[in-house]
Amino acid sequence: MLLPNLRALNAVDPSLAKRLIAPVNGDHVVEGPDGPCLKLHREPIPLAVSAALPADLPEEVHIYGIGLGEQVIAALQAGHSVLAWDRDPLMLRLLLAGCDLREALESGRLSLLLGADLWGRSEFQSHIEHPVLSQVYTFERVRQGTPVLIVPDGLFVADLAQGLLERGFVPWPMLARTVSPEECQHTIDRTGAELVVSVGYIPGLPEVLAEQGLRHLIWEVDPALDVVSVASGPVHTTRVFTYRQAHVRAYQDAGFQVAFRPLCANPSNRRATALSLGEQAQYGGPVAFVGASMQETAQRYRRIAHALLSKAGRPPEELEHHLAQQAAHPQRFVLMNLVEDAALQVPDLDLRVLIGEIAAAEQRMDFLQALLPLGLKVWGDAGFAGLGPAYQGPAGHQHAVTRIYNAAQVHVDIGRIYQKDIVTMRVFDVLACGGFLVTQDSPQLRSLFTPGEHLLAVNTPQEMHDAVAWALAHPQQAQGIALAGQAHVLAHHTLSHRLDEMLAPATWETQCTPFSSAAPDALAQL
């Protein structure tokens, strides 16, 4: 029914009909055993919901989040007129493909809103909310004020949006990785935003925004396979803040104004909090790790690496040779020159990151295996299942992670071997909660924290085992270190500190400068 319904929509709202036939990246919706699912943080969540309606609905029903359309159809069948909104054009397509809505569209009993159509509509009331999507579509609840467009990808986006709200801005999503350029333009035009924020580099976006004179803030906080391309046009309205010293030169060479900024904690979410006896029993333990196993990623990257080797006429054993080389040097990344091998170079793909992720997954498991005798508990994806009873399953919602950081006696941080020039967000988050932390040593860590005063720093699995054992045997000394680490993070390394730097007027008037001119060369540390 998609085409007949689109024809009916075109008769009453040709602009929306045209927007709905524009290209859409649908990777976030996958088919599950019981129908379409929304892929949220890699976990598929069924979109099907009950069609039951609340009692005493007004004549015109407003629906926040369409999904598969069960609630829209039920309201129409009950004789109501419906004004339904969704952020995602794919959801509107699923609705229009599901049943015959021509009469409702042509008569005006069904009106549809997409994305930024909702901006400024104070009369829209959420009489019915989609049980799944209303938990995802949180930005759109504030629809008036000074807008800042945010590309809503990544776990840290919610924290960033909260920080912007606290500064009087209204964060509004722009689905730059999902919808068509025309739909992104509609969002810009409708909201009148003058600043766009993305957590990570999106190829082509800086050039498009520069053409319109829109400021663009890129905050890079996580590894990505996207290689920064030399700008194809002016990018003078973009400012880049990267968590890696090693990336500063790459952005500079591509034509961007860039500065290094360490990661941080959001004390609104990561803070000391009192736990109930049940929470302490659920989340407590001698030693805890929360994170990704990277096992699935490592397997996928192995297949890619083998394919590249095969295409270059090289034996598959060469990958294991590279990994064995790395395993023999657990304290530094020794595969820096691998990308210089012309036969293995691939456009828009950093092979060092790809191989590095495989090595990092193996190293992470080596460190965790060494902690099993000390009562380790691990929260994360199913790749940790091989750790047996230590595996506690996924950490769940954001509040669960904070409770783990408050409950365990000792926390460990295990980063990626090719990122020895960063301090992970886990370090800042654990310390903000007042947790005692054992992490991997690096020059960058020592530029921000003092080992022995704020946390403990180690190099090998055996050293981590010994440091954790010491902390468990000396709880009072460990608590003193944890409190000092917490005070240091709250004084110097919060989300508020970073936003103050990034949004300062001087940031947009002059070229960005490095966080510390005395910082050692990042590549030399690896």
Secondary structure, DSSP 8 states (H G I E B T S, - for coil): -HHHHHHHHHHH-HHHHHHHTS----TTEEEETTEEEEEETTEEEE--------SS--SEEEEE--TTSHHHHHHHHTT-EEEEEES-HHHHHHHHHHS--HHHHHHTSEEEEEGGGGTT-TT---SEE-TTHHHH--GGG--SSEEEEEE--STTHHHHHHHHHHTTEEEEE--TTTS-HHHHHHHHHHHT--EEEESS--TTHHHHHHHTT-EEEEEE-S--S------SS--TTEEEEES-HHHHHHHHHTT-EEEE----B-TTTS------HHHHHHH-EEEEEES---HHHHHHHHHHHHHHHHHTT--THHHHHHHHHHHT-TTS---GGGGG-GGG-BTTB-HHHHHHHHHHHHHHHHHHHHHGGGTEEEES-GGGGGGGGGB-----SHHHHHHHHHHEEEEE----TT-TT---HHHHHHHHTT--EEEE--HHHHHH--BTTTBEEESSHHHHHHHHHHHHH-HHHHHHHHHHHHHHHHHH-BHHHHHHHHH-HHHHHS----S-TT---HHHH-
